[in-house]
Amino acid sequence: MPDGEEPRKHITEALGGRAIGPLSHQERVDRERVRNLIQGVLSCYNSLVSQERDENRRAELAAKRAFYTDEFRRRVTMSAEERGEVLRTYPEILGRLRAELGE
């Protein structure tokens, strides 16, 4: 290596991150299920907000929609425990919202 040249870094390290190994099959499946569940809940809230005529109730629904929008954005960085919580609790939430929509 010529004088003054630094050894090359992996692009992730050069950008300040850390390299991680590939995901296992089960982890990929869990991440996909988490994405689908959050997206389903968010879709239901979008429908409920658009159908609601009462301004106070609409504001409540919009606040919940904002929460699930944030959850959808951060799903990639969720820990295994947080993903597990989504997989345990969101099917019930989704079922309740679909019933409220009459689906």
KAVENNOR-V694112 format. One record per backbone hydrogen bond with DSSP energy under -0.5 kcal/mol. NH is the residue of the N-H (numbers start at 1). CO is the residue of the C=O. If there is no record, write none. Layout:
nh=<NH;NH>
co=<CO;CO>
This chain:
nh=<5;14;15;16;17;28;29;30;31;32;33;34;35;36;37;38;39;40;41;42;43;44;45;46;47;48;49;50;51;52;58;59;60;61;62;63;64;65;66;67;68;69;70;71;72;73;74;75;75;77;78;83;84;85;86;87;88;89;90;93;94;95;96;97;98;99;100;101;102;103>
co=<2;10;11;13;12;24;25;26;27;28;29;30;31;32;33;34;35;36;37;38;39;40;41;42;43;44;45;46;47;48;54;55;56;57;58;59;60;61;62;63;64;65;66;67;68;69;70;71;72;74;75;79;80;81;82;83;84;85;86;89;90;91;92;93;94;95;96;97;98;98>
